[in-house]
Amino acid sequence: MQKLQTKRDEADRLEAEINEAFSAAEPTEIPKDEKSELSDLIEKLGLQSHSYTFSVVSLDSEIYVTGAYVESADELDELGILGQFDRDFGHGDTVHAEISYYIIGQSGVESERLPDEFGCDIVSHLDAAVQYADLLEERPLTIDFGDYEMSF
């Protein structure tokens, strides 16, 4: 539990640094050809006046979105992502994962973690969302499912 709190503190510190860096930045302009795809997302998430951080997790090409800052397979397990993947998809003992951490929305406003209810909106407009968002960090992981006990 202490490790999880340390990770949360680290994520909070990273968000504070991000907010400071982006407070001086110019607002992100949306190219005209992408406006139609992004308009629903911008309206739904209130991106005209909000900024959110989120992680996109790719497990063997299956995509998950969470507002959490994810650094490890243990965190994916705590979030239930590994269990859901294990339940829904056939896979080998070892799975390749890519984790990308983004910020989306207005610069100059303090960012928040993406609320869970908006995760599906990001997934449904993923290409447009990641083009509009700024990539903050990216990391590959190899997950050995033998290290995790899945219970259903």
Buried (B, 14 or more C-beta within 10 A) or exposed (E): EEEEEEBEEEBEEBBEEBBEEBEEEEEBEBEEEEEEBBEEBBEBBEBEEBBBBBBBBBBBEBEBBBBBBBBBBBBBBBBEBBBBBBEEEEBEEEBBBBBBBBBBBBBEBEBBBBEEEBBEBBEEBBEBBBEBBBEBEEEEBEBEBEEBEEEE
